[in-house]
Amino acid sequence: MPATLDIREVSTGLTIRVTEPRNIAKALIGPVLSGLVCGLLIYYTEISTRTLILVLLILTFSIAKEAIGIVRGTNVTLEVTDLDLISKGHAPDGYDSSLIPRDTIFGLKFQTALNGDIVRPTGLYVEHHGDHNQPNTCVLPHIDKTQTKQAIDAIMRRFPDTCTLPPTGVFEPYLTSLHLNK
């Protein structure tokens, strides 16, 4: 079942909520397949008991963490105010809550799940200055292109000055160059 998008205007700005129901089947497929692969690996290789226990503990922890995230489903709320975009809630596939000042934003866009080596959720991403390690931040995960367009249209309708900052270099326009190297 696809994610549900709910857009509401409130006195302080906008509240956009994404919910996606639990997916028990998806939560079970990963652990079952991982268990089979691990069982075959253990059966056909000779490793020490300590190494085996360590590998099984790490594998069990990572599978349980992922399964719990999938079972919880998606429930993320994006609050857009005069000053900030505040995204909070829980979702699987690498979503993290964030607070982004609106005056650092230079783009809102739809982005698919895979971005290089890192698996991140499909959804609405904010391009912004400030975080040099991650200039694109997912604020509404697990929504499709049409839902992303609806969210962007609602944000731009309520706050038309969003995305007016040019996508300049990492330190611009915050630093003034004295051109001392010339």
Secondary structure, DSSP 8 states (H G I E B T S, - for coil): ---EEEEEEETTEEEEEEEE---HHHHHHHHHHHHHHHHHHHHHS---HHHHHHHHHHHHHHHHHHHHHHHH-EEEEEEEESSEEEEEEE-TTT---EEEEGGGEEEEEEE-SEETTEE--SEEEEEESS-SS-SEEEEEES--HHHHHHHHHHHHHH-TTTT-S----SSTTTS----TT-
